[in-house]
Amino acid sequence: MTMSALDAIRSPADLRDLDHHRLDELAADIRRVLIEVVAANGGHLGSNLGAVELTIALHRVLDSPTDAIVWDTGHQAYAHKLLTGRRARFPTLRRPHGLSGYPNRAESPHDWVENSHASTALSYAYGLAAARRQAGHAGRVVAVVGDGALTGGMAYEGLSNIGWRGLPVVVVLNDNGRSYAPTVSKLTESLSPLRVAGAGGASGDGAGPAFFEALGVDYRGPVDGHDIAALESGLGDALASGRPAVVHVLTRKGRGFAAAEDDDDKCLHDVAPFPARRYAPPVRTHPRYTDVFSDALVRAAARDPRIVAITAAMPSSTGLRPFAEAYPDRFFDVGIAEQHAVTAAAGMAMGGLRPVVAIYSSFLTRALDQVNLDVGLHQLPVVLCVDRAGITGPDGPSHHGVLDLALLGRVPGMTVFAPSSGAELEAMLVEALATNGPCALRWPSGTAREVPAAGVGGGRRARRLRAGRDVCIVAAGPLVEAADEAAGMLEGVGVSTTVWDMRLAKPLDDDLVVDAGRHRLVVTVEDGVREGGAGARLVDALGRSALVPGGLHGPDGTPPVIVLGVPDAYVTHGDPATIRSELGLDGIGIAAAARDGLRRVDDGAGFGGLASASAML
Ligand SMILES: Cc1ncc(C[n+]2csc(CCOP(=O)(O)OP(=O)(O)O)c2C)c(N)n1
């Protein structure tokens, strides 16, 4: 049996001697493997299928890792992984202990950047090229950026600097006309005549090219992004020029897989596992938190014409698609531009609207200054609807939403709601929209917890689920369920347990604080960083300093507090439930921390030696 073209590639050097017929076979092999593995594990499909020939061409003209390839976002680097010695491990993609879904420095010297937030590659490339110039290092620097990522402000900052300094960075603009949805940009529009004319069909003297050249960056293209020979020649010329250059490459998102090419929503940009070969969307029997938000927002918008909704290039993933269809004039996709989204919301609120910014937790943190000074300082009624909060899973450290509780809590006047069920989410959205100041609601990915009407709190009050005497567990959002489970276990061994759903991570309900203070031990639990989060706020509220040496038994007899949450570390990718349980953030972990804590209270042993996940503040 002859070896497949892909199996014969152990490193990029093996690509050099292949003729174009064999390269076409290689591209087909790569696509087959991409579809097979993404069908099994889920992941980024459309973006990777479109970048196969581009990746082959880059690795033929460059000498990686001496030459650096910086992938913007990094969601399109699967073929790069396959060509740089990771073919055998590729079936482990995104699995626990398997390959990361993004470039990863620990995996390969060919990977430079593992931050999967968009629009950063040009800045990394600028820095790397500046350092190499100073060191006299001959390696070249290439940044691959999508037309979607080029809507993010940082990309322009990087581009402007590259041109100003004349650094010989080659920026490959992988233009498929899409982010998830069609790209929101006049620049992309003015490059699109070139897209329509196709490779070699238009000269580089239109409005788009002039934009780059005005910044001191040569424009080359357009090049057919599925023609390896044309790509090699375009890239080779740009590299040989020794000048800053954009090579404009036209690709088709989802290329080679009809279900992706034809998917109007997002070209199967990212998918959950699906049956091999034939794509089928996941069947959902219960609504996710995102779906609950989606419906609740449309209902709220029908009642209040001032409500508008903003997304940073993720209309369907954030649940705004139904709103956009119902109220096209009140819907704003601003591109991959979270900072702008938040400040634009501030402007809309100044103009009398009620803006809702629908955003993933991990992307909101990019706009923290805007939340603090543009929304917060003016105390504007902007509602941040923060999805994918907490431990998210297979996308790894840059996609976990573990900072929002701590960071939003630092913004003066910010109300932070953490719904523990779908019904709570809707009640809190209504409350937030009626609030004359900044609010955030944050919820996890996945199925919304269902509770009876009596299990929903009201207004800005916390809700007590159980009343006991020994331990008081105070939980935020999705961890209320785990706290209740823990309470069941504790009651089973004779520990009388109270459980509070804090509902608002900020401000805390006074009744909760007073009641917690009556117990022998308080345990707080949240799916965010332990330091500076909601539990830490309760520690403060109970009147003890987080920094008391030895830490625990305050002079005033208030109970010690065990703060459970995510440790001060970058959490890797994996199954979310497994990660939470490893961090002690499940029923068993919470119950174990409480029992251990009570033993220490009873022994008068202090808490200095507690394991990190259950350490005390
Ligand atoms: C700061 C930030 N916001 C949002 C995202 C989510 N996101 C991932 S890829 C993507 C679209 C990227 O479009 P483009 O750069 O054109 O790449 P393509 O997938 O089309 O090849 C978005 C919005 C992100 N990774 N980073």
The ligand as an ORCA input file, in Angstrom:
! r2SCAN-3c Opt
* xyz 1 1
  C     -11.420     39.163     20.362
  C     -12.209     38.054     19.747
  N     -13.519     38.205     19.525
  C     -14.235     37.213     18.975
  C     -13.639     36.040     18.626
  C     -14.471     34.900     18.075
  N     -14.083     34.597     16.696
  C     -13.252     33.585     16.417
  S     -12.909     33.462     14.804
  C     -13.955     34.734     14.428
  C     -14.144     35.143     12.998
  C     -12.833     35.275     12.321
  O     -13.013     35.666     11.002
  P     -11.735     35.726     10.069
  O     -10.621     36.375     10.767
  O     -12.141     36.311      8.770
  O     -11.331     34.203      9.897
  P     -12.083     33.047      9.076
  O     -12.627     32.131     10.131
  O     -13.152     33.656      8.243
  O     -11.037     32.404      8.287
  C     -14.518     35.270     15.582
  C     -15.483     36.383     15.621
  C     -12.256     35.915     18.883
  N     -11.588     34.799     18.605
  N     -11.571     36.932     19.431
*
